[in-house]
């Protein structure tokens, strides 16, 4: 709370307004900075309060309809393409209308899951330290570490590990032989075979001579993750200008939000993920709500549709998350779970909804917009929800 001399009355004047706490604090801070008098503070508070009250929704306003129109109309101008992500030429991500549909449908997995990983302290400033985080996130498989060959005569799979690659991906381990030993242990643990090691050369084979088993071992070997997160296939590192100055930022193909936040050097307060369900599981429903708002707004802005009022997107996010889970807006989510039979029937699979309602003896209270339009009654919104009566009054002489 900003400190004021109570005798000048400035603090009391601003506190007596109907402004929310955040706005009160901003006005108080500005008043203190400029050294305003009580009368000036009264004028400022009155003007800010009037503008705040004017921006609030009027009672009985059809906010859902306005929001739907506000988002739906610009949505018709969106493209169907996949574009480069955030200026990173090496990566593509779903944008435009397909991305907007992904969000409102609350898809469990986006077509192109990505994370934007920010780093802390020296990891954000030094490229070598930033690369250490890269190798902890990017899935390292055997084809990145060396060459694989098969000896059919001896029934042996041979791996020639590249020493430079081993030193690059395990920078904190001095001996490449030690790293090769760790690789051998991983292979043994995953394939159940005995690996013989000669420096950085590894060999193993099936327990019984079998060409088919030999090929299966090679295929299984290709899928083993030796370092990093299995879900992240690639990481791109870029030096960018942020609110903290120039720093290294990582962009990933694939996402594993919870695992990424646990890695040393990752700034968990700024790192984000475009999978709203992962955000929900990791940080909770309020964070998922923020993610829906941010992702939807970013999708619209990338298409040049930044004139959509963010409050409409906030309303959509509120509806999707108000019961503590993420629900889609559609037949299998909010629209399909409405209490009104007619509202459900008007959206999709009309006959099924009406038959189910008839079988179970459901009734419709006609509380919403859709059902009242269907039956021809005035909608209980705006002037439709106001009853005016005029009665004659008798005055005495």
MIZAKE-507392 format. One record per residue (C-alpha): residue number from 1; residue in one letter; x, y, z. Coordinates in Angstrom, 2 decimals. Example, Ala and Ser with C-alpha at 12.3 -4.5 7.8 and 13.67 -1.06 7.14 Angstrom:
(1,a,(12.30,-4.50,7.80)),
(2,s,(13.67,-1.06,7.14)),
***
This chain:
(1,x,(0.00,0.00,0.00)),
(2,x,(1.30,3.46,-0.91)),
(3,x,(1.96,5.61,2.18)),
(4,x,(0.21,9.01,2.46)),
(5,x,(-0.15,11.72,5.03)),
(6,x,(-3.67,11.06,6.24)),
(7,x,(-4.21,14.72,7.13)),
(8,x,(-4.17,15.84,3.50)),
(9,x,(-7.18,13.61,2.79)),
(10,x,(-5.88,12.40,-0.58)),
(11,x,(-5.77,8.79,0.52)),
(12,x,(-9.33,8.91,1.91)),
(13,x,(-10.73,10.55,-1.24)),
(14,x,(-9.39,7.81,-3.52)),
(15,x,(-10.29,5.00,-1.10)),
(16,x,(-13.93,6.17,-1.06)),
(17,x,(-14.36,5.49,-4.79)),
(18,x,(-15.87,2.33,-6.33)),
(19,x,(-12.65,1.52,-8.18)),
(20,x,(-11.16,-1.96,-7.89)),
(21,x,(-8.07,-2.38,-5.71)),
(22,x,(-5.59,-2.38,-8.61)),
(23,x,(-6.89,0.91,-10.01)),
(24,x,(-6.96,2.52,-6.57)),
(25,x,(-3.29,1.62,-6.08)),
(26,x,(-2.38,3.07,-9.49)),
(27,x,(-4.22,6.34,-8.80)),
(28,x,(-2.65,6.57,-5.32)),
(29,x,(0.83,6.01,-6.75)),
(30,x,(0.29,8.69,-9.41)),
(31,x,(-1.10,11.14,-6.86)),
(32,x,(1.91,10.63,-4.59)),
(33,x,(4.34,11.01,-7.50)),
(34,x,(2.81,14.30,-8.62)),
(35,x,(2.09,15.66,-5.15)),
(36,x,(-1.55,16.54,-5.81)),
(37,x,(-3.78,18.37,-3.36)),
(38,x,(-6.99,17.02,-1.87)),
(39,x,(-9.17,18.96,-4.35)),
(40,x,(-7.07,17.78,-7.30)),
(41,x,(-7.23,14.20,-5.99)),
(42,x,(-11.01,14.53,-5.81)),
(43,x,(-11.19,15.64,-9.46)),
(44,x,(-8.87,12.81,-10.57)),
(45,x,(-10.77,10.18,-8.58)),
(46,x,(-14.13,11.41,-9.94)),
(47,x,(-12.88,11.31,-13.56)),
(48,x,(-11.30,7.86,-13.23)),
(49,x,(-14.37,6.46,-11.46)),
(50,x,(-16.71,7.86,-14.14)),
(51,x,(-14.61,6.32,-16.91)),
(52,x,(-14.43,2.99,-15.05)),
(53,x,(-18.18,2.85,-14.46)),
(54,x,(-18.80,3.75,-18.10)),
(55,x,(-16.75,0.76,-19.28)),
(56,x,(-18.69,-1.75,-17.18)),
(57,x,(-21.34,-3.93,-18.81)),
(58,x,(-24.88,-2.64,-18.45)),
(59,x,(-27.37,-4.88,-16.66)),
(60,x,(-29.10,-7.40,-18.96)),
(61,x,(-26.57,-6.88,-21.75)),
(62,x,(-26.30,-10.02,-23.97)),
(63,x,(-22.56,-10.38,-23.36)),
(64,x,(-22.41,-13.94,-24.74)),
(65,x,(-23.95,-12.95,-28.06)),
(66,x,(-21.72,-9.87,-28.37)),
(67,x,(-18.60,-11.92,-27.57)),
(68,x,(-19.56,-14.62,-30.07)),
(69,x,(-20.02,-12.02,-32.79)),
(70,x,(-16.84,-10.18,-31.80)),
(71,x,(-14.73,-13.34,-32.18)),
(72,x,(-16.70,-15.08,-34.93)),
(73,x,(-16.75,-12.27,-37.49)),
(74,x,(-12.95,-11.71,-37.56)),
(75,x,(-12.55,-15.50,-37.49)),
(76,x,(-14.01,-15.62,-41.01)),
(77,x,(-10.98,-13.64,-42.20)),
(78,x,(-8.42,-16.05,-40.77)),
(79,x,(-6.25,-18.23,-42.95)),
(80,x,(-6.02,-22.03,-42.85)),
(81,x,(-2.25,-22.23,-43.13)),
(82,x,(0.61,-23.29,-40.85)),
(83,x,(3.12,-20.48,-40.40)),
(84,x,(6.60,-20.07,-39.03)),
(85,x,(6.55,-19.74,-35.27)),
(86,x,(7.54,-16.46,-33.62)),
(87,x,(9.99,-15.63,-36.36)),
(88,x,(11.93,-18.88,-35.92)),
(89,x,(12.54,-19.93,-39.51)),
(90,x,(13.41,-23.51,-38.57)),
(91,x,(10.06,-24.25,-36.91)),
(92,x,(6.42,-24.37,-37.97)),
(93,x,(3.36,-24.21,-35.77)),
(94,x,(-0.37,-24.29,-36.40)),
(95,x,(-1.85,-20.80,-36.56)),
(96,x,(-4.89,-19.05,-37.95)),
(97,x,(-8.31,-20.70,-37.92)),
(98,x,(-7.06,-24.26,-37.21)),
(99,x,(-5.33,-23.00,-34.04)),
(100,x,(-8.43,-21.08,-32.93)),
(101,x,(-10.52,-24.24,-33.42)),
(102,x,(-7.97,-26.23,-31.40)),
(103,x,(-8.35,-23.83,-28.50)),
(104,x,(-12.15,-23.61,-28.36)),
(105,x,(-12.41,-27.38,-28.90)),
(106,x,(-9.98,-27.86,-25.98)),
(107,x,(-8.02,-30.49,-27.92)),
(108,x,(-5.99,-32.75,-25.64)),
(109,x,(-2.90,-32.40,-27.85)),
(110,x,(-2.25,-29.54,-30.31)),
(111,x,(-1.18,-30.45,-33.84)),
(112,x,(2.14,-28.72,-33.23)),
(113,x,(2.89,-28.64,-29.47)),
(114,x,(5.62,-26.15,-28.58)),
(115,x,(7.19,-24.57,-25.51)),
(116,x,(8.84,-21.17,-25.16)),
(117,x,(11.53,-21.72,-22.54)),
(118,x,(13.14,-18.77,-20.76)),
(119,x,(16.37,-19.19,-18.80)),
(120,x,(17.79,-17.87,-15.53)),
(121,x,(20.98,-16.00,-14.67)),
(122,x,(24.11,-17.22,-16.52)),
(123,x,(22.07,-19.73,-18.54)),
(124,x,(20.31,-16.82,-20.23)),
(125,x,(23.53,-14.88,-20.87)),
(126,x,(26.12,-17.49,-21.90)),
(127,x,(25.58,-19.61,-25.00)),
(128,x,(27.49,-22.59,-23.58)),
(129,x,(25.33,-22.68,-20.44)),
(130,x,(22.19,-22.23,-22.54)),
(131,x,(23.24,-25.26,-24.64)),
(132,x,(23.49,-27.31,-21.45)),
(133,x,(19.77,-26.70,-20.94)),
(134,x,(19.12,-27.49,-24.61)),
(135,x,(20.64,-30.98,-24.24)),
(136,x,(18.65,-31.57,-21.05)),
(137,x,(15.41,-30.83,-22.92)),
(138,x,(15.98,-32.14,-26.47)),
(139,x,(15.60,-35.91,-26.78)),
(140,x,(18.97,-37.43,-27.70)),
(141,x,(18.67,-40.69,-29.63)),
(142,x,(21.34,-43.06,-30.89)),
(143,x,(21.45,-41.68,-34.44)),
(144,x,(22.58,-38.33,-33.03)),
(145,x,(25.43,-39.96,-31.10)),
(146,x,(27.11,-42.14,-33.70)),
(147,x,(26.85,-44.71,-36.48)),
(148,x,(25.05,-48.07,-36.26)),
(149,x,(26.10,-51.11,-38.26)),
(150,x,(25.05,-54.76,-38.16)),
(151,x,(27.29,-57.80,-38.62)),
(152,x,(24.97,-60.56,-39.82)),
(153,x,(27.73,-63.21,-39.77)),
(154,x,(28.45,-62.66,-36.06)),
(155,x,(24.90,-61.55,-35.19)),
(156,x,(26.20,-58.33,-33.62)),
(157,x,(25.03,-54.70,-33.61)),
(158,x,(27.96,-52.27,-33.51)),
(159,x,(27.74,-48.61,-32.46)),
(160,x,(30.61,-46.22,-33.20)),
(161,x,(30.01,-43.25,-30.89)),
(162,x,(31.23,-39.83,-31.99)),
(163,x,(33.52,-38.40,-29.30)),
(164,x,(32.88,-34.76,-30.23)),
(165,x,(29.11,-35.28,-29.98)),
(166,x,(29.45,-37.02,-26.62)),
(167,x,(31.52,-34.13,-25.22)),
(168,x,(29.04,-31.60,-26.62)),
(169,x,(25.95,-33.26,-25.11)),
(170,x,(27.56,-34.25,-21.77)),
(171,x,(29.71,-31.14,-21.16)),
(172,x,(30.07,-31.82,-17.43)),
(173,x,(31.59,-35.29,-17.93)),
(174,x,(35.31,-35.24,-18.80)),
(175,x,(35.79,-38.78,-20.12)),
(176,x,(34.09,-39.94,-23.33)),
(177,x,(34.68,-43.52,-22.20)),
(178,x,(32.60,-42.81,-19.10)),
(179,x,(29.82,-41.33,-21.24)),
(180,x,(29.96,-44.37,-23.53)),
(181,x,(29.58,-46.52,-20.41)),
(182,x,(26.41,-44.62,-19.46)),
(183,x,(25.07,-45.15,-22.99)),
(184,x,(25.83,-48.88,-22.70)),
(185,x,(23.98,-49.09,-19.37)),
(186,x,(20.95,-47.36,-20.90)),
(187,x,(20.92,-49.85,-23.80)),
(188,x,(21.18,-52.80,-21.40)),
(189,x,(18.36,-51.45,-19.26)),
(190,x,(16.02,-50.88,-22.22)),
(191,x,(16.81,-53.89,-24.44)),
(192,x,(17.80,-56.48,-21.86)),
(193,x,(21.04,-57.36,-23.67)),
(194,x,(24.68,-57.50,-22.61)),
(195,x,(26.78,-54.72,-24.16)),
(196,x,(30.53,-55.00,-24.59)),
(197,x,(32.48,-51.74,-24.61)),
(198,x,(35.80,-50.90,-26.19)),
(199,x,(36.37,-47.17,-25.65)),
(200,x,(33.55,-45.52,-27.57)),
(201,x,(32.66,-48.66,-29.54)),
(202,x,(29.70,-50.68,-28.26)),
(203,x,(28.59,-54.13,-29.42)),
(204,x,(25.67,-56.36,-28.52)),
(205,x,(23.43,-58.97,-30.10)),
(206,x,(20.42,-61.25,-29.55)),
(207,x,(20.65,-64.06,-26.99)),
(208,x,(19.98,-66.64,-29.74)),
(209,x,(21.23,-66.27,-33.36)),
(210,x,(18.27,-64.81,-35.23)),
(211,x,(18.31,-62.36,-38.13)),
(212,x,(14.80,-61.21,-37.24)),
(213,x,(15.72,-60.50,-33.59)),
(214,x,(18.86,-58.67,-34.74)),
(215,x,(16.75,-56.28,-36.87)),
(216,x,(14.23,-55.84,-34.04)),
(217,x,(17.06,-54.85,-31.67)),
(218,x,(18.21,-52.20,-34.17)),
(219,x,(14.67,-50.81,-34.47)),
(220,x,(14.22,-50.71,-30.69)),
(221,x,(17.65,-49.08,-30.31)),
(222,x,(16.57,-46.17,-32.53)),
(223,x,(13.71,-45.32,-30.14)),
(224,x,(15.74,-45.17,-26.91)),
(225,x,(16.15,-41.68,-25.40)),
(226,x,(19.63,-41.35,-23.85)),
(227,x,(19.24,-37.78,-22.61)),
(228,x,(16.57,-35.11,-22.57)),
(229,x,(12.77,-35.36,-22.69)),
(230,x,(11.23,-37.97,-24.95)),
(231,x,(8.34,-35.74,-26.07)),
(232,x,(10.67,-32.94,-27.30)),
(233,x,(12.17,-33.80,-30.67)),
(234,x,(14.06,-30.56,-31.29)),
(235,x,(15.09,-27.32,-29.58)),
(236,x,(15.98,-24.07,-31.34)),
(237,x,(18.02,-21.48,-29.42)),
(238,x,(17.72,-17.78,-30.22)),
(239,x,(19.14,-14.58,-28.74)),
(240,x,(16.27,-12.13,-28.27)),
(241,x,(15.53,-8.75,-26.77)),
(242,x,(13.19,-9.17,-23.78)),
(243,x,(12.08,-6.99,-20.89)),
(244,x,(15.27,-8.13,-19.11)),
(245,x,(17.57,-7.17,-21.96)),
(246,x,(19.22,-9.50,-24.48)),
(247,x,(19.05,-13.16,-23.50)),
(248,x,(18.86,-16.66,-24.95)),
(249,x,(15.38,-18.15,-25.39)),
(250,x,(14.62,-21.77,-26.35)),
(251,x,(11.79,-22.90,-28.64)),
(252,x,(10.88,-26.57,-28.65)),
(253,x,(9.12,-28.93,-31.04)),
(254,x,(7.01,-31.04,-28.73)),
(255,x,(6.03,-30.24,-25.17)),
(256,x,(6.45,-31.71,-21.69)),
(257,x,(5.74,-28.66,-19.56)),
(258,x,(6.03,-30.22,-16.11)),
(259,x,(9.35,-31.94,-16.89)),
(260,x,(10.80,-28.80,-18.47)),
(261,x,(10.06,-26.63,-15.42)),
(262,x,(12.09,-28.98,-13.20)),
(263,x,(15.29,-28.59,-15.25)),
(264,x,(18.06,-26.50,-13.71)),
(265,x,(18.44,-23.16,-15.45)),
(266,x,(14.82,-22.93,-16.67)),
(267,x,(12.91,-19.85,-15.50)),
(268,x,(9.58,-21.37,-14.43)),
(269,x,(7.99,-17.94,-13.96)),
(270,x,(8.19,-17.04,-17.67)),
(271,x,(8.30,-20.36,-19.52)),
(272,x,(5.09,-21.13,-21.42)),
(273,x,(3.47,-23.96,-23.36)),
(274,x,(0.76,-23.92,-26.03)),
(275,x,(-0.92,-27.06,-24.66)),
(276,x,(-3.60,-25.72,-22.30)),
(277,x,(-4.16,-29.16,-20.73)),
(278,x,(-0.50,-29.45,-19.74)),
(279,x,(-0.68,-25.98,-18.20)),
(280,x,(-3.79,-27.07,-16.28)),
(281,x,(-2.16,-30.24,-14.93)),
(282,x,(1.03,-28.42,-13.97)),
(283,x,(-0.10,-25.01,-12.69)),
(284,x,(-3.86,-25.34,-12.12)),
(285,x,(-7.08,-24.06,-13.64)),
(286,x,(-6.37,-20.32,-13.22)),
(287,x,(-3.14,-20.69,-15.19)),
(288,x,(-5.05,-22.66,-17.86)),
(289,x,(-7.57,-19.82,-18.09)),
(290,x,(-4.74,-17.32,-18.62)),
(291,x,(-3.20,-19.64,-21.22)),
(292,x,(-6.48,-19.82,-23.17)),
(293,x,(-6.77,-16.01,-23.16)),
(294,x,(-3.13,-15.45,-24.18)),
(295,x,(-3.09,-18.16,-26.86)),
(296,x,(-6.38,-16.95,-28.40)),
(297,x,(-5.27,-13.31,-28.38)),
(298,x,(-1.88,-14.20,-29.88)),
(299,x,(-3.56,-16.26,-32.62)),
(300,x,(-5.80,-13.33,-33.57)),
(301,x,(-2.98,-10.77,-33.41)),
(302,x,(-0.78,-12.86,-35.70)),
(303,x,(-3.54,-12.61,-38.30)),
(304,x,(-3.80,-8.82,-37.90)),
(305,x,(-7.07,-9.10,-35.95)),
(306,x,(-5.87,-7.37,-32.79)),
(307,x,(-8.96,-5.14,-32.53)),
(308,x,(-10.93,-7.95,-30.83)),
(309,x,(-11.58,-6.82,-27.25)),
(310,x,(-9.74,-9.09,-24.84)),
(311,x,(-12.77,-9.08,-22.50)),
(312,x,(-14.66,-11.20,-25.01)),
(313,x,(-11.85,-13.75,-24.98)),
(314,x,(-11.84,-13.62,-21.18)),
(315,x,(-15.54,-14.48,-21.15)),
(316,x,(-14.93,-17.51,-23.38)),
(317,x,(-12.05,-18.63,-21.13)),
(318,x,(-14.24,-18.16,-18.03)),
(319,x,(-17.01,-20.33,-19.49)),
(320,x,(-14.52,-23.04,-20.49)),
(321,x,(-12.89,-23.21,-17.04)),
(322,x,(-15.54,-22.14,-14.49)),
(323,x,(-16.15,-25.65,-13.11)),
(324,x,(-12.46,-26.36,-12.43)),
(325,x,(-11.86,-28.36,-15.61)),
(326,x,(-11.33,-27.36,-19.24)),
(327,x,(-14.49,-27.89,-21.29)),
(328,x,(-14.75,-27.46,-25.03)),
(329,x,(-17.34,-25.21,-26.63)),
(330,x,(-19.28,-27.70,-28.69)),
(331,x,(-21.49,-30.77,-28.75)),
(332,x,(-19.28,-32.67,-26.30)),
(333,x,(-18.77,-29.69,-24.01)),
(334,x,(-20.63,-26.55,-23.01)),
(335,x,(-23.23,-26.45,-25.82)),
(336,x,(-24.03,-30.14,-25.44)),
(337,x,(-24.40,-29.90,-21.66)),
(338,x,(-26.88,-27.03,-21.43)),
(339,x,(-29.89,-27.52,-19.18)),
(340,x,(-32.29,-26.46,-21.93)),
(341,x,(-33.47,-29.27,-24.24)),
(342,x,(-34.28,-26.85,-27.07)),
(343,x,(-30.88,-25.12,-26.78)),
(344,x,(-29.10,-28.47,-27.09)),
(345,x,(-31.33,-29.52,-29.99)),
(346,x,(-30.72,-26.22,-31.82)),
(347,x,(-26.97,-26.77,-31.82)),
(348,x,(-26.40,-30.26,-33.27)),
(349,x,(-28.02,-33.73,-33.61)),
(350,x,(-31.49,-32.24,-33.11)),
(351,x,(-33.51,-35.46,-33.32)),
(352,x,(-31.32,-37.32,-30.81)),
(353,x,(-31.69,-34.58,-28.19)),
(354,x,(-35.46,-34.35,-28.62)),
(355,x,(-35.91,-38.14,-28.46)),
(356,x,(-33.73,-38.43,-25.34)),
(357,x,(-35.67,-35.60,-23.68)),
(358,x,(-39.00,-37.23,-24.53)),
(359,x,(-37.87,-40.65,-23.24)),
(360,x,(-36.63,-39.20,-19.94)),
(361,x,(-39.53,-36.76,-19.53)),
(362,x,(-37.38,-33.63,-19.45)),
(363,x,(-38.90,-30.17,-19.31)),
(364,x,(-37.59,-26.82,-20.52)),
(365,x,(-37.94,-23.73,-18.33)),
(366,x,(-37.29,-21.37,-21.29)),
(367,x,(-34.70,-19.35,-19.38)),
(368,x,(-32.20,-18.76,-22.20)),
(369,x,(-32.07,-16.89,-25.48)),
(370,x,(-32.21,-19.80,-27.94)),
(371,x,(-35.23,-21.58,-26.50)),
(372,x,(-37.25,-18.35,-26.28)),
(373,x,(-36.48,-17.51,-29.92)),
(374,x,(-37.62,-21.02,-30.95)),
(375,x,(-40.99,-20.75,-29.19)),
(376,x,(-41.51,-17.10,-30.18)),
(377,x,(-41.34,-15.54,-26.73)),
(378,x,(-39.53,-12.28,-25.92)),
(379,x,(-35.95,-12.97,-24.89)),
(380,x,(-35.22,-12.15,-21.27)),
(381,x,(-32.37,-9.78,-22.06)),
(382,x,(-32.14,-6.03,-22.35)),
(383,x,(-35.61,-4.45,-22.53)),
(384,x,(-37.12,-7.95,-22.84)),
(385,x,(-36.54,-8.52,-19.13)),
(386,x,(-38.05,-5.22,-17.95)),
(387,x,(-41.73,-4.89,-17.07)),
(388,x,(-43.12,-1.36,-16.93)),
(389,x,(-46.52,-0.60,-15.52)),
(390,x,(-48.26,2.73,-15.28)),
(391,x,(-50.97,3.21,-12.75)),
(392,x,(-53.29,6.20,-12.38)),
(393,x,(-52.83,8.02,-9.11)),
(394,x,(-55.60,10.05,-7.55)),
(395,x,(-54.65,13.38,-6.08)),
(396,x,(-56.77,15.16,-3.57)),
(397,x,(-57.67,18.78,-4.02)),
***
